[in-house]
Amino acid sequence: MRRRLASGMIATIGLATAAFLDAAPAQAQASGCEKMQTLLQERQSLVASLNAAQKSKRKLTPQQACSTMGKLVSNGATTVKFATDNQDWCQIPPSFIDGMKADNQKAATIRNQACNAVKQQAEMMRRAQQQAQGSGNPFGGGDSITGGGMRIPQGAL
């Protein structure tokens, strides 16, 4: 399910970006709106790397997915802000901005899932390492039931 959502989101982002790049007026490049094209080209590059990773035999690790999706979300936030601030001057259609906001929300959801997986993986590694360090003594140096130190039996031996 996640893989379908991710591939659908990536395809949507790619189409929205390509449509805007093709429709950008030539005069916009000379008027200070070229930053929008730079942001969209960066976004297209990120989406292309995600698509390539999906198609390859070597899938993205949670760390790679978290990092790449983080870059995509950051790019999306910057793009939406620039597009909103310069909508009239750069002749950016409101439907493009709405689509970018929706795509960025989907990307943020996927990024959060990937980054949570990284956190869970790190926690499991930490626990495994702690258990490995205490494996020399089955009681971990103390009474494993009550958690206290090793007790000496009271009374006559």
Phi and psi in radians as a Rosetta constraint file:
Dihedral C 1 N 2 CA 2 C 2 CIRCULARHARMONIC -1.069 0.35
Dihedral N 2 CA 2 C 2 N 3 CIRCULARHARMONIC -0.702 0.35
Dihedral C 2 N 3 CA 3 C 3 CIRCULARHARMONIC -1.116 0.35
Dihedral N 3 CA 3 C 3 N 4 CIRCULARHARMONIC -0.711 0.35
Dihedral C 3 N 4 CA 4 C 4 CIRCULARHARMONIC -1.147 0.35
Dihedral N 4 CA 4 C 4 N 5 CIRCULARHARMONIC -0.735 0.35
Dihedral C 4 N 5 CA 5 C 5 CIRCULARHARMONIC -1.085 0.35
Dihedral N 5 CA 5 C 5 N 6 CIRCULARHARMONIC -0.776 0.35
Dihedral C 5 N 6 CA 6 C 6 CIRCULARHARMONIC -1.110 0.35
Dihedral N 6 CA 6 C 6 N 7 CIRCULARHARMONIC -0.802 0.35
Dihedral C 6 N 7 CA 7 C 7 CIRCULARHARMONIC -1.186 0.35
Dihedral N 7 CA 7 C 7 N 8 CIRCULARHARMONIC -0.631 0.35
Dihedral C 7 N 8 CA 8 C 8 CIRCULARHARMONIC -1.149 0.35
Dihedral N 8 CA 8 C 8 N 9 CIRCULARHARMONIC -0.710 0.35
Dihedral C 8 N 9 CA 9 C 9 CIRCULARHARMONIC -1.165 0.35
Dihedral N 9 CA 9 C 9 N 10 CIRCULARHARMONIC -0.742 0.35
Dihedral C 9 N 10 CA 10 C 10 CIRCULARHARMONIC -1.116 0.35
Dihedral N 10 CA 10 C 10 N 11 CIRCULARHARMONIC -0.731 0.35
Dihedral C 10 N 11 CA 11 C 11 CIRCULARHARMONIC -1.112 0.35
Dihedral N 11 CA 11 C 11 N 12 CIRCULARHARMONIC -0.733 0.35
Dihedral C 11 N 12 CA 12 C 12 CIRCULARHARMONIC -1.090 0.35
Dihedral N 12 CA 12 C 12 N 13 CIRCULARHARMONIC -0.791 0.35
Dihedral C 12 N 13 CA 13 C 13 CIRCULARHARMONIC -1.070 0.35
Dihedral N 13 CA 13 C 13 N 14 CIRCULARHARMONIC -0.773 0.35
Dihedral C 13 N 14 CA 14 C 14 CIRCULARHARMONIC -1.087 0.35
Dihedral N 14 CA 14 C 14 N 15 CIRCULARHARMONIC -0.733 0.35
Dihedral C 14 N 15 CA 15 C 15 CIRCULARHARMONIC -1.188 0.35
Dihedral N 15 CA 15 C 15 N 16 CIRCULARHARMONIC -0.739 0.35
Dihedral C 15 N 16 CA 16 C 16 CIRCULARHARMONIC -1.111 0.35
Dihedral N 16 CA 16 C 16 N 17 CIRCULARHARMONIC -0.731 0.35
Dihedral C 16 N 17 CA 17 C 17 CIRCULARHARMONIC -1.148 0.35
Dihedral N 17 CA 17 C 17 N 18 CIRCULARHARMONIC -0.817 0.35
Dihedral C 17 N 18 CA 18 C 18 CIRCULARHARMONIC -1.083 0.35
Dihedral N 18 CA 18 C 18 N 19 CIRCULARHARMONIC -0.721 0.35
Dihedral C 18 N 19 CA 19 C 19 CIRCULARHARMONIC -1.084 0.35
Dihedral N 19 CA 19 C 19 N 20 CIRCULARHARMONIC -0.724 0.35
Dihedral C 19 N 20 CA 20 C 20 CIRCULARHARMONIC -1.238 0.35
Dihedral N 20 CA 20 C 20 N 21 CIRCULARHARMONIC -0.708 0.35
Dihedral C 20 N 21 CA 21 C 21 CIRCULARHARMONIC -1.049 0.35
Dihedral N 21 CA 21 C 21 N 22 CIRCULARHARMONIC -0.698 0.35
Dihedral C 21 N 22 CA 22 C 22 CIRCULARHARMONIC -1.237 0.35
Dihedral N 22 CA 22 C 22 N 23 CIRCULARHARMONIC -0.560 0.35
Dihedral C 22 N 23 CA 23 C 23 CIRCULARHARMONIC -1.582 0.35
Dihedral N 23 CA 23 C 23 N 24 CIRCULARHARMONIC -0.095 0.35
Dihedral C 23 N 24 CA 24 C 24 CIRCULARHARMONIC -1.108 0.35
Dihedral N 24 CA 24 C 24 N 25 CIRCULARHARMONIC 2.239 0.35
Dihedral C 24 N 25 CA 25 C 25 CIRCULARHARMONIC -1.204 0.35
Dihedral N 25 CA 25 C 25 N 26 CIRCULARHARMONIC 2.588 0.35
Dihedral C 25 N 26 CA 26 C 26 CIRCULARHARMONIC -1.118 0.35
Dihedral N 26 CA 26 C 26 N 27 CIRCULARHARMONIC -0.589 0.35
Dihedral C 26 N 27 CA 27 C 27 CIRCULARHARMONIC -1.199 0.35
Dihedral N 27 CA 27 C 27 N 28 CIRCULARHARMONIC -0.376 0.35
Dihedral C 27 N 28 CA 28 C 28 CIRCULARHARMONIC -1.133 0.35
Dihedral N 28 CA 28 C 28 N 29 CIRCULARHARMONIC -0.527 0.35
Dihedral C 28 N 29 CA 29 C 29 CIRCULARHARMONIC -1.190 0.35
Dihedral N 29 CA 29 C 29 N 30 CIRCULARHARMONIC -0.465 0.35
Dihedral C 29 N 30 CA 30 C 30 CIRCULARHARMONIC -1.654 0.35
Dihedral N 30 CA 30 C 30 N 31 CIRCULARHARMONIC -0.011 0.35
Dihedral C 30 N 31 CA 31 C 31 CIRCULARHARMONIC -1.950 0.35
Dihedral N 31 CA 31 C 31 N 32 CIRCULARHARMONIC 0.179 0.35
Dihedral C 31 N 32 CA 32 C 32 CIRCULARHARMONIC 1.698 0.35
Dihedral N 32 CA 32 C 32 N 33 CIRCULARHARMONIC 0.027 0.35
Dihedral C 32 N 33 CA 33 C 33 CIRCULARHARMONIC -1.605 0.35
Dihedral N 33 CA 33 C 33 N 34 CIRCULARHARMONIC 0.028 0.35
Dihedral C 33 N 34 CA 34 C 34 CIRCULARHARMONIC -1.141 0.35
Dihedral N 34 CA 34 C 34 N 35 CIRCULARHARMONIC -0.371 0.35
Dihedral C 34 N 35 CA 35 C 35 CIRCULARHARMONIC -1.051 0.35
Dihedral N 35 CA 35 C 35 N 36 CIRCULARHARMONIC -0.601 0.35
Dihedral C 35 N 36 CA 36 C 36 CIRCULARHARMONIC -1.090 0.35
Dihedral N 36 CA 36 C 36 N 37 CIRCULARHARMONIC -0.772 0.35
Dihedral C 36 N 37 CA 37 C 37 CIRCULARHARMONIC -1.153 0.35
Dihedral N 37 CA 37 C 37 N 38 CIRCULARHARMONIC -0.654 0.35
Dihedral C 37 N 38 CA 38 C 38 CIRCULARHARMONIC -1.088 0.35
Dihedral N 38 CA 38 C 38 N 39 CIRCULARHARMONIC -0.787 0.35
Dihedral C 38 N 39 CA 39 C 39 CIRCULARHARMONIC -1.085 0.35
Dihedral N 39 CA 39 C 39 N 40 CIRCULARHARMONIC -0.734 0.35
Dihedral C 39 N 40 CA 40 C 40 CIRCULARHARMONIC -1.229 0.35
Dihedral N 40 CA 40 C 40 N 41 CIRCULARHARMONIC -0.596 0.35
Dihedral C 40 N 41 CA 41 C 41 CIRCULARHARMONIC -1.186 0.35
Dihedral N 41 CA 41 C 41 N 42 CIRCULARHARMONIC -0.682 0.35
Dihedral C 41 N 42 CA 42 C 42 CIRCULARHARMONIC -1.093 0.35
Dihedral N 42 CA 42 C 42 N 43 CIRCULARHARMONIC -0.732 0.35
Dihedral C 42 N 43 CA 43 C 43 CIRCULARHARMONIC -1.109 0.35
Dihedral N 43 CA 43 C 43 N 44 CIRCULARHARMONIC -0.748 0.35
Dihedral C 43 N 44 CA 44 C 44 CIRCULARHARMONIC -1.066 0.35
Dihedral N 44 CA 44 C 44 N 45 CIRCULARHARMONIC -0.679 0.35
Dihedral C 44 N 45 CA 45 C 45 CIRCULARHARMONIC -1.126 0.35
Dihedral N 45 CA 45 C 45 N 46 CIRCULARHARMONIC -0.753 0.35
Dihedral C 45 N 46 CA 46 C 46 CIRCULARHARMONIC -1.111 0.35
Dihedral N 46 CA 46 C 46 N 47 CIRCULARHARMONIC -0.757 0.35
Dihedral C 46 N 47 CA 47 C 47 CIRCULARHARMONIC -1.123 0.35
Dihedral N 47 CA 47 C 47 N 48 CIRCULARHARMONIC -0.702 0.35
Dihedral C 47 N 48 CA 48 C 48 CIRCULARHARMONIC -1.092 0.35
Dihedral N 48 CA 48 C 48 N 49 CIRCULARHARMONIC -0.696 0.35
Dihedral C 48 N 49 CA 49 C 49 CIRCULARHARMONIC -1.177 0.35
Dihedral N 49 CA 49 C 49 N 50 CIRCULARHARMONIC -0.630 0.35
Dihedral C 49 N 50 CA 50 C 50 CIRCULARHARMONIC -1.165 0.35
Dihedral N 50 CA 50 C 50 N 51 CIRCULARHARMONIC -0.735 0.35
Dihedral C 50 N 51 CA 51 C 51 CIRCULARHARMONIC -1.101 0.35
Dihedral N 51 CA 51 C 51 N 52 CIRCULARHARMONIC -0.732 0.35
Dihedral C 51 N 52 CA 52 C 52 CIRCULARHARMONIC -1.106 0.35
Dihedral N 52 CA 52 C 52 N 53 CIRCULARHARMONIC -0.689 0.35
Dihedral C 52 N 53 CA 53 C 53 CIRCULARHARMONIC -1.162 0.35
Dihedral N 53 CA 53 C 53 N 54 CIRCULARHARMONIC -0.640 0.35
Dihedral C 53 N 54 CA 54 C 54 CIRCULARHARMONIC -1.168 0.35
Dihedral N 54 CA 54 C 54 N 55 CIRCULARHARMONIC -0.596 0.35
Dihedral C 54 N 55 CA 55 C 55 CIRCULARHARMONIC -1.482 0.35
Dihedral N 55 CA 55 C 55 N 56 CIRCULARHARMONIC -0.345 0.35
Dihedral C 55 N 56 CA 56 C 56 CIRCULARHARMONIC -1.387 0.35
Dihedral N 56 CA 56 C 56 N 57 CIRCULARHARMONIC 2.873 0.35
Dihedral C 56 N 57 CA 57 C 57 CIRCULARHARMONIC -1.280 0.35
Dihedral N 57 CA 57 C 57 N 58 CIRCULARHARMONIC -0.508 0.35
Dihedral C 57 N 58 CA 58 C 58 CIRCULARHARMONIC -1.587 0.35
Dihedral N 58 CA 58 C 58 N 59 CIRCULARHARMONIC 1.816 0.35
Dihedral C 58 N 59 CA 59 C 59 CIRCULARHARMONIC -1.338 0.35
Dihedral N 59 CA 59 C 59 N 60 CIRCULARHARMONIC 2.825 0.35
Dihedral C 59 N 60 CA 60 C 60 CIRCULARHARMONIC -1.177 0.35
Dihedral N 60 CA 60 C 60 N 61 CIRCULARHARMONIC 2.456 0.35
Dihedral C 60 N 61 CA 61 C 61 CIRCULARHARMONIC -1.381 0.35
Dihedral N 61 CA 61 C 61 N 62 CIRCULARHARMONIC 2.834 0.35
Dihedral C 61 N 62 CA 62 C 62 CIRCULARHARMONIC -0.999 0.35
Dihedral N 62 CA 62 C 62 N 63 CIRCULARHARMONIC -0.623 0.35
Dihedral C 62 N 63 CA 63 C 63 CIRCULARHARMONIC -1.120 0.35
Dihedral N 63 CA 63 C 63 N 64 CIRCULARHARMONIC -0.769 0.35
Dihedral C 63 N 64 CA 64 C 64 CIRCULARHARMONIC -1.149 0.35
Dihedral N 64 CA 64 C 64 N 65 CIRCULARHARMONIC -0.738 0.35
Dihedral C 64 N 65 CA 65 C 65 CIRCULARHARMONIC -1.117 0.35
Dihedral N 65 CA 65 C 65 N 66 CIRCULARHARMONIC -0.742 0.35
Dihedral C 65 N 66 CA 66 C 66 CIRCULARHARMONIC -1.068 0.35
Dihedral N 66 CA 66 C 66 N 67 CIRCULARHARMONIC -0.802 0.35
Dihedral C 66 N 67 CA 67 C 67 CIRCULARHARMONIC -1.139 0.35
Dihedral N 67 CA 67 C 67 N 68 CIRCULARHARMONIC -0.866 0.35
Dihedral C 67 N 68 CA 68 C 68 CIRCULARHARMONIC -1.157 0.35
Dihedral N 68 CA 68 C 68 N 69 CIRCULARHARMONIC -0.743 0.35
Dihedral C 68 N 69 CA 69 C 69 CIRCULARHARMONIC -1.187 0.35
Dihedral N 69 CA 69 C 69 N 70 CIRCULARHARMONIC -0.556 0.35
Dihedral C 69 N 70 CA 70 C 70 CIRCULARHARMONIC -1.092 0.35
Dihedral N 70 CA 70 C 70 N 71 CIRCULARHARMONIC -0.747 0.35
Dihedral C 70 N 71 CA 71 C 71 CIRCULARHARMONIC -1.112 0.35
Dihedral N 71 CA 71 C 71 N 72 CIRCULARHARMONIC -0.700 0.35
Dihedral C 71 N 72 CA 72 C 72 CIRCULARHARMONIC -1.136 0.35
Dihedral N 72 CA 72 C 72 N 73 CIRCULARHARMONIC -0.748 0.35
Dihedral C 72 N 73 CA 73 C 73 CIRCULARHARMONIC -1.151 0.35
Dihedral N 73 CA 73 C 73 N 74 CIRCULARHARMONIC -0.725 0.35
Dihedral C 73 N 74 CA 74 C 74 CIRCULARHARMONIC -1.092 0.35
Dihedral N 74 CA 74 C 74 N 75 CIRCULARHARMONIC -0.770 0.35
Dihedral C 74 N 75 CA 75 C 75 CIRCULARHARMONIC -1.077 0.35
Dihedral N 75 CA 75 C 75 N 76 CIRCULARHARMONIC -0.751 0.35
Dihedral C 75 N 76 CA 76 C 76 CIRCULARHARMONIC -1.089 0.35
Dihedral N 76 CA 76 C 76 N 77 CIRCULARHARMONIC -0.730 0.35
Dihedral C 76 N 77 CA 77 C 77 CIRCULARHARMONIC -1.122 0.35
Dihedral N 77 CA 77 C 77 N 78 CIRCULARHARMONIC -0.737 0.35
Dihedral C 77 N 78 CA 78 C 78 CIRCULARHARMONIC -1.138 0.35
Dihedral N 78 CA 78 C 78 N 79 CIRCULARHARMONIC -0.732 0.35
Dihedral C 78 N 79 CA 79 C 79 CIRCULARHARMONIC -1.128 0.35
Dihedral N 79 CA 79 C 79 N 80 CIRCULARHARMONIC -0.791 0.35
Dihedral C 79 N 80 CA 80 C 80 CIRCULARHARMONIC -1.087 0.35
Dihedral N 80 CA 80 C 80 N 81 CIRCULARHARMONIC -0.743 0.35
Dihedral C 80 N 81 CA 81 C 81 CIRCULARHARMONIC -1.099 0.35
Dihedral N 81 CA 81 C 81 N 82 CIRCULARHARMONIC -0.834 0.35
Dihedral C 81 N 82 CA 82 C 82 CIRCULARHARMONIC -1.089 0.35
Dihedral N 82 CA 82 C 82 N 83 CIRCULARHARMONIC -0.773 0.35
Dihedral C 82 N 83 CA 83 C 83 CIRCULARHARMONIC -1.113 0.35
Dihedral N 83 CA 83 C 83 N 84 CIRCULARHARMONIC -0.705 0.35
Dihedral C 83 N 84 CA 84 C 84 CIRCULARHARMONIC -1.177 0.35
Dihedral N 84 CA 84 C 84 N 85 CIRCULARHARMONIC -0.776 0.35
Dihedral C 84 N 85 CA 85 C 85 CIRCULARHARMONIC -1.163 0.35
Dihedral N 85 CA 85 C 85 N 86 CIRCULARHARMONIC -0.524 0.35
Dihedral C 85 N 86 CA 86 C 86 CIRCULARHARMONIC -2.052 0.35
Dihedral N 86 CA 86 C 86 N 87 CIRCULARHARMONIC 0.418 0.35
Dihedral C 86 N 87 CA 87 C 87 CIRCULARHARMONIC -0.992 0.35
Dihedral N 87 CA 87 C 87 N 88 CIRCULARHARMONIC -0.850 0.35
Dihedral C 87 N 88 CA 88 C 88 CIRCULARHARMONIC -1.267 0.35
Dihedral N 88 CA 88 C 88 N 89 CIRCULARHARMONIC -0.808 0.35
Dihedral C 88 N 89 CA 89 C 89 CIRCULARHARMONIC -1.100 0.35
Dihedral N 89 CA 89 C 89 N 90 CIRCULARHARMONIC -0.733 0.35
Dihedral C 89 N 90 CA 90 C 90 CIRCULARHARMONIC -1.643 0.35
Dihedral N 90 CA 90 C 90 N 91 CIRCULARHARMONIC 0.068 0.35
Dihedral C 90 N 91 CA 91 C 91 CIRCULARHARMONIC 0.988 0.35
Dihedral N 91 CA 91 C 91 N 92 CIRCULARHARMONIC 0.888 0.35
Dihedral C 91 N 92 CA 92 C 92 CIRCULARHARMONIC -1.639 0.35
Dihedral N 92 CA 92 C 92 N 93 CIRCULARHARMONIC 2.156 0.35
Dihedral C 92 N 93 CA 93 C 93 CIRCULARHARMONIC -1.188 0.35
Dihedral N 93 CA 93 C 93 N 94 CIRCULARHARMONIC 2.483 0.35
Dihedral C 93 N 94 CA 94 C 94 CIRCULARHARMONIC -1.024 0.35
Dihedral N 94 CA 94 C 94 N 95 CIRCULARHARMONIC -0.559 0.35
Dihedral C 94 N 95 CA 95 C 95 CIRCULARHARMONIC -1.132 0.35
Dihedral N 95 CA 95 C 95 N 96 CIRCULARHARMONIC -0.575 0.35
Dihedral C 95 N 96 CA 96 C 96 CIRCULARHARMONIC -1.149 0.35
Dihedral N 96 CA 96 C 96 N 97 CIRCULARHARMONIC -0.785 0.35
Dihedral C 96 N 97 CA 97 C 97 CIRCULARHARMONIC -1.109 0.35
Dihedral N 97 CA 97 C 97 N 98 CIRCULARHARMONIC -0.751 0.35
Dihedral C 97 N 98 CA 98 C 98 CIRCULARHARMONIC -1.087 0.35
Dihedral N 98 CA 98 C 98 N 99 CIRCULARHARMONIC -0.733 0.35
Dihedral C 98 N 99 CA 99 C 99 CIRCULARHARMONIC -1.123 0.35
Dihedral N 99 CA 99 C 99 N 100 CIRCULARHARMONIC -0.698 0.35
Dihedral C 99 N 100 CA 100 C 100 CIRCULARHARMONIC -1.125 0.35
Dihedral N 100 CA 100 C 100 N 101 CIRCULARHARMONIC -0.714 0.35
Dihedral C 100 N 101 CA 101 C 101 CIRCULARHARMONIC -1.087 0.35
Dihedral N 101 CA 101 C 101 N 102 CIRCULARHARMONIC -0.788 0.35
Dihedral C 101 N 102 CA 102 C 102 CIRCULARHARMONIC -1.125 0.35
Dihedral N 102 CA 102 C 102 N 103 CIRCULARHARMONIC -0.771 0.35
Dihedral C 102 N 103 CA 103 C 103 CIRCULARHARMONIC -1.099 0.35
Dihedral N 103 CA 103 C 103 N 104 CIRCULARHARMONIC -0.691 0.35
Dihedral C 103 N 104 CA 104 C 104 CIRCULARHARMONIC -1.198 0.35
Dihedral N 104 CA 104 C 104 N 105 CIRCULARHARMONIC -0.585 0.35
Dihedral C 104 N 105 CA 105 C 105 CIRCULARHARMONIC -1.134 0.35
Dihedral N 105 CA 105 C 105 N 106 CIRCULARHARMONIC -0.745 0.35
Dihedral C 105 N 106 CA 106 C 106 CIRCULARHARMONIC -1.106 0.35
Dihedral N 106 CA 106 C 106 N 107 CIRCULARHARMONIC -0.748 0.35
Dihedral C 106 N 107 CA 107 C 107 CIRCULARHARMONIC -1.101 0.35
Dihedral N 107 CA 107 C 107 N 108 CIRCULARHARMONIC -0.667 0.35
Dihedral C 107 N 108 CA 108 C 108 CIRCULARHARMONIC -1.142 0.35
Dihedral N 108 CA 108 C 108 N 109 CIRCULARHARMONIC -0.665 0.35
Dihedral C 108 N 109 CA 109 C 109 CIRCULARHARMONIC -1.099 0.35
Dihedral N 109 CA 109 C 109 N 110 CIRCULARHARMONIC -0.800 0.35
Dihedral C 109 N 110 CA 110 C 110 CIRCULARHARMONIC -1.160 0.35
Dihedral N 110 CA 110 C 110 N 111 CIRCULARHARMONIC -0.706 0.35
Dihedral C 110 N 111 CA 111 C 111 CIRCULARHARMONIC -1.049 0.35
Dihedral N 111 CA 111 C 111 N 112 CIRCULARHARMONIC -0.780 0.35
Dihedral C 111 N 112 CA 112 C 112 CIRCULARHARMONIC -1.061 0.35
Dihedral N 112 CA 112 C 112 N 113 CIRCULARHARMONIC -0.712 0.35
Dihedral C 112 N 113 CA 113 C 113 CIRCULARHARMONIC -1.113 0.35
Dihedral N 113 CA 113 C 113 N 114 CIRCULARHARMONIC -0.774 0.35
Dihedral C 113 N 114 CA 114 C 114 CIRCULARHARMONIC -1.148 0.35
Dihedral N 114 CA 114 C 114 N 115 CIRCULARHARMONIC -0.747 0.35
Dihedral C 114 N 115 CA 115 C 115 CIRCULARHARMONIC -1.219 0.35
Dihedral N 115 CA 115 C 115 N 116 CIRCULARHARMONIC -0.581 0.35
Dihedral C 115 N 116 CA 116 C 116 CIRCULARHARMONIC -1.139 0.35
Dihedral N 116 CA 116 C 116 N 117 CIRCULARHARMONIC -0.657 0.35
Dihedral C 116 N 117 CA 117 C 117 CIRCULARHARMONIC -1.114 0.35
Dihedral N 117 CA 117 C 117 N 118 CIRCULARHARMONIC -0.650 0.35
Dihedral C 117 N 118 CA 118 C 118 CIRCULARHARMONIC -1.114 0.35
Dihedral N 118 CA 118 C 118 N 119 CIRCULARHARMONIC -0.776 0.35
Dihedral C 118 N 119 CA 119 C 119 CIRCULARHARMONIC -1.100 0.35
Dihedral N 119 CA 119 C 119 N 120 CIRCULARHARMONIC -0.771 0.35
Dihedral C 119 N 120 CA 120 C 120 CIRCULARHARMONIC -1.120 0.35
Dihedral N 120 CA 120 C 120 N 121 CIRCULARHARMONIC -0.704 0.35
Dihedral C 120 N 121 CA 121 C 121 CIRCULARHARMONIC -1.118 0.35
Dihedral N 121 CA 121 C 121 N 122 CIRCULARHARMONIC -0.735 0.35
Dihedral C 121 N 122 CA 122 C 122 CIRCULARHARMONIC -1.132 0.35
Dihedral N 122 CA 122 C 122 N 123 CIRCULARHARMONIC -0.691 0.35
Dihedral C 122 N 123 CA 123 C 123 CIRCULARHARMONIC -1.132 0.35
Dihedral N 123 CA 123 C 123 N 124 CIRCULARHARMONIC -0.731 0.35
Dihedral C 123 N 124 CA 124 C 124 CIRCULARHARMONIC -1.138 0.35
Dihedral N 124 CA 124 C 124 N 125 CIRCULARHARMONIC -0.682 0.35
Dihedral C 124 N 125 CA 125 C 125 CIRCULARHARMONIC -1.124 0.35
Dihedral N 125 CA 125 C 125 N 126 CIRCULARHARMONIC -0.721 0.35
Dihedral C 125 N 126 CA 126 C 126 CIRCULARHARMONIC -1.101 0.35
Dihedral N 126 CA 126 C 126 N 127 CIRCULARHARMONIC -0.770 0.35
Dihedral C 126 N 127 CA 127 C 127 CIRCULARHARMONIC -1.123 0.35
Dihedral N 127 CA 127 C 127 N 128 CIRCULARHARMONIC -0.744 0.35
Dihedral C 127 N 128 CA 128 C 128 CIRCULARHARMONIC -1.107 0.35
Dihedral N 128 CA 128 C 128 N 129 CIRCULARHARMONIC -0.671 0.35
Dihedral C 128 N 129 CA 129 C 129 CIRCULARHARMONIC -1.173 0.35
Dihedral N 129 CA 129 C 129 N 130 CIRCULARHARMONIC -0.701 0.35
Dihedral C 129 N 130 CA 130 C 130 CIRCULARHARMONIC -1.113 0.35
Dihedral N 130 CA 130 C 130 N 131 CIRCULARHARMONIC -0.726 0.35
Dihedral C 130 N 131 CA 131 C 131 CIRCULARHARMONIC -1.162 0.35
Dihedral N 131 CA 131 C 131 N 132 CIRCULARHARMONIC -0.660 0.35
Dihedral C 131 N 132 CA 132 C 132 CIRCULARHARMONIC -1.165 0.35
Dihedral N 132 CA 132 C 132 N 133 CIRCULARHARMONIC -0.613 0.35
Dihedral C 132 N 133 CA 133 C 133 CIRCULARHARMONIC -1.215 0.35
Dihedral N 133 CA 133 C 133 N 134 CIRCULARHARMONIC -0.588 0.35
Dihedral C 133 N 134 CA 134 C 134 CIRCULARHARMONIC -1.631 0.35
Dihedral N 134 CA 134 C 134 N 135 CIRCULARHARMONIC 0.175 0.35
Dihedral C 134 N 135 CA 135 C 135 CIRCULARHARMONIC -1.379 0.35
Dihedral N 135 CA 135 C 135 N 136 CIRCULARHARMONIC -0.176 0.35
Dihedral C 135 N 136 CA 136 C 136 CIRCULARHARMONIC -1.177 0.35
Dihedral N 136 CA 136 C 136 N 137 CIRCULARHARMONIC -0.570 0.35
Dihedral C 136 N 137 CA 137 C 137 CIRCULARHARMONIC -2.132 0.35
Dihedral N 137 CA 137 C 137 N 138 CIRCULARHARMONIC 2.107 0.35
Dihedral C 137 N 138 CA 138 C 138 CIRCULARHARMONIC -1.094 0.35
Dihedral N 138 CA 138 C 138 N 139 CIRCULARHARMONIC -0.353 0.35
Dihedral C 138 N 139 CA 139 C 139 CIRCULARHARMONIC -1.696 0.35
Dihedral N 139 CA 139 C 139 N 140 CIRCULARHARMONIC 0.053 0.35
Dihedral C 139 N 140 CA 140 C 140 CIRCULARHARMONIC 1.134 0.35
Dihedral N 140 CA 140 C 140 N 141 CIRCULARHARMONIC 0.456 0.35
Dihedral C 140 N 141 CA 141 C 141 CIRCULARHARMONIC 1.527 0.35
Dihedral N 141 CA 141 C 141 N 142 CIRCULARHARMONIC 0.100 0.35
Dihedral C 141 N 142 CA 142 C 142 CIRCULARHARMONIC -2.859 0.35
Dihedral N 142 CA 142 C 142 N 143 CIRCULARHARMONIC -2.892 0.35
Dihedral C 142 N 143 CA 143 C 143 CIRCULARHARMONIC -1.416 0.35
Dihedral N 143 CA 143 C 143 N 144 CIRCULARHARMONIC 1.912 0.35
Dihedral C 143 N 144 CA 144 C 144 CIRCULARHARMONIC -1.279 0.35
Dihedral N 144 CA 144 C 144 N 145 CIRCULARHARMONIC -0.272 0.35
Dihedral C 144 N 145 CA 145 C 145 CIRCULARHARMONIC -1.423 0.35
Dihedral N 145 CA 145 C 145 N 146 CIRCULARHARMONIC -0.863 0.35
Dihedral C 145 N 146 CA 146 C 146 CIRCULARHARMONIC -1.680 0.35
Dihedral N 146 CA 146 C 146 N 147 CIRCULARHARMONIC -0.231 0.35
Dihedral C 146 N 147 CA 147 C 147 CIRCULARHARMONIC 1.474 0.35
Dihedral N 147 CA 147 C 147 N 148 CIRCULARHARMONIC 0.027 0.35
Dihedral C 147 N 148 CA 148 C 148 CIRCULARHARMONIC -1.526 0.35
Dihedral N 148 CA 148 C 148 N 149 CIRCULARHARMONIC -3.047 0.35
Dihedral C 148 N 149 CA 149 C 149 CIRCULARHARMONIC -1.282 0.35
Dihedral N 149 CA 149 C 149 N 150 CIRCULARHARMONIC 3.056 0.35
Dihedral C 149 N 150 CA 150 C 150 CIRCULARHARMONIC -1.177 0.35
Dihedral N 150 CA 150 C 150 N 151 CIRCULARHARMONIC 2.256 0.35
Dihedral C 150 N 151 CA 151 C 151 CIRCULARHARMONIC -1.789 0.35
Dihedral N 151 CA 151 C 151 N 152 CIRCULARHARMONIC 2.521 0.35
Dihedral C 151 N 152 CA 152 C 152 CIRCULARHARMONIC -1.661 0.35
Dihedral N 152 CA 152 C 152 N 153 CIRCULARHARMONIC 2.243 0.35
Dihedral C 152 N 153 CA 153 C 153 CIRCULARHARMONIC -1.036 0.35
Dihedral N 153 CA 153 C 153 N 154 CIRCULARHARMONIC 2.459 0.35
Dihedral C 153 N 154 CA 154 C 154 CIRCULARHARMONIC -1.621 0.35
Dihedral N 154 CA 154 C 154 N 155 CIRCULARHARMONIC 2.642 0.35
Dihedral C 154 N 155 CA 155 C 155 CIRCULARHARMONIC 1.747 0.35
Dihedral N 155 CA 155 C 155 N 156 CIRCULARHARMONIC -3.023 0.35
Dihedral C 155 N 156 CA 156 C 156 CIRCULARHARMONIC -1.245 0.35
Dihedral N 156 CA 156 C 156 N 157 CIRCULARHARMONIC 2.412 0.35
